[in-house]
Amino acid sequence: MAEGKEQFEEYKGFTIRVLAVPEYSPHPPDILFGYTGYVCRPSDDIRYSPSRVNFSHAIPDLPNAEAAEQTGFVEARSIVDGTHPDLSVDGL
């Protein structure tokens, strides 16, 4: 996983995209990260918000880009699995 490069994963018929976001940039070593991402069907036009479910962790409290990406994928999988408390893929 490369910092500043969005990561993609296919999961149960959905595409998950996660991007680690540093607290600020340019940044020194040991900066904290958050993440942003979305879940969509592979064939959907993601430019239109009804075709995707957006999620984010805007508070930079994760120790590095890899931890932010991993945590983002866990959240996205919970959206697809229907265990996320606030978001779902119903209607996608």
C-alpha positions as CSV (number, residue, x, y, z in Angstrom):
1,M,0.0,0.0,0.0
2,A,1.4,3.3,-1.0
3,E,0.7,6.5,0.7
4,G,-1.3,9.0,-1.4
5,K,-2.5,6.2,-3.8
6,E,-6.0,5.0,-3.5
7,Q,-6.4,1.3,-2.9
8,F,-9.1,-0.9,-4.4
9,E,-10.6,-4.2,-3.4
10,E,-13.4,-6.4,-4.8
11,Y,-15.6,-7.8,-2.1
12,K,-18.9,-9.8,-2.5
13,G,-19.7,-8.2,-5.9
14,F,-18.8,-4.6,-4.8
15,T,-15.8,-2.4,-5.4
16,I,-14.3,-0.8,-2.4
17,R,-12.0,2.3,-2.7
18,V,-10.0,3.6,0.3
19,L,-7.6,6.6,0.4
20,A,-5.4,7.3,3.5
21,V,-5.5,11.0,4.3
22,P,-2.7,12.6,6.4
23,E,-3.4,15.1,9.1
24,Y,-1.7,17.7,7.0
25,S,0.7,17.8,4.1
26,P,3.6,18.1,3.5
27,H,4.1,16.1,6.7
28,P,7.0,15.0,8.9
29,P,7.4,11.3,9.9
30,D,5.0,9.9,12.5
31,I,2.0,12.0,11.3
32,L,-1.5,10.6,12.0
33,F,-3.9,9.5,9.3
34,G,-7.6,9.2,8.6
35,Y,-9.3,7.8,5.5
36,T,-12.0,8.4,3.0
37,G,-13.6,5.9,0.6
38,Y,-16.7,4.5,-1.1
39,V,-18.4,1.3,-2.0
40,C,-20.1,0.7,-5.4
41,R,-20.9,-1.9,-8.0
42,P,-18.1,-2.4,-10.4
43,S,-20.1,-1.3,-13.4
44,D,-21.6,1.9,-11.8
45,D,-20.7,5.4,-12.8
46,I,-19.2,6.6,-9.6
47,R,-19.5,10.3,-10.6
48,Y,-23.1,10.1,-9.4
49,S,-23.6,9.8,-5.7
50,P,-26.7,7.6,-5.8
51,S,-24.4,4.9,-7.4
52,R,-22.1,4.7,-4.4
53,V,-22.0,4.8,-0.6
54,N,-19.4,7.2,0.8
55,F,-17.7,6.8,4.1
56,S,-14.8,8.5,6.0
57,H,-12.8,8.7,9.2
58,A,-12.0,12.4,9.3
59,I,-10.3,12.3,12.7
60,P,-6.6,11.6,12.1
61,D,-5.9,9.1,14.9
62,L,-4.4,6.2,13.0
63,P,-0.6,5.7,13.2
64,N,0.2,5.4,9.5
65,A,-1.2,5.1,5.9
66,E,-1.4,1.3,6.0
67,A,-3.4,1.3,9.3
68,A,-5.8,3.9,7.8
69,E,-6.3,1.8,4.6
70,Q,-6.8,-1.4,6.6
71,T,-9.3,0.2,8.9
72,G,-11.1,1.8,5.9
73,F,-11.5,-1.7,4.3
74,V,-12.9,-3.1,7.5
75,E,-15.5,-0.3,7.6
76,A,-16.3,-0.8,3.9
77,R,-16.8,-4.6,4.4
78,S,-19.1,-3.9,7.3
79,I,-21.2,-1.7,4.9
80,V,-21.4,-4.5,2.4
81,D,-22.1,-7.2,5.0
82,G,-24.9,-5.1,6.5
83,T,-23.3,-4.8,10.0
84,H,-22.4,-1.1,9.8
85,P,-24.6,0.9,12.2
86,D,-25.4,3.8,9.8
87,L,-24.6,2.8,6.2
88,S,-25.7,0.0,3.8
89,V,-25.6,-0.9,0.2
90,D,-29.4,-1.3,-0.1
91,G,-30.4,0.1,-3.4
92,L,-27.0,-0.2,-5.1
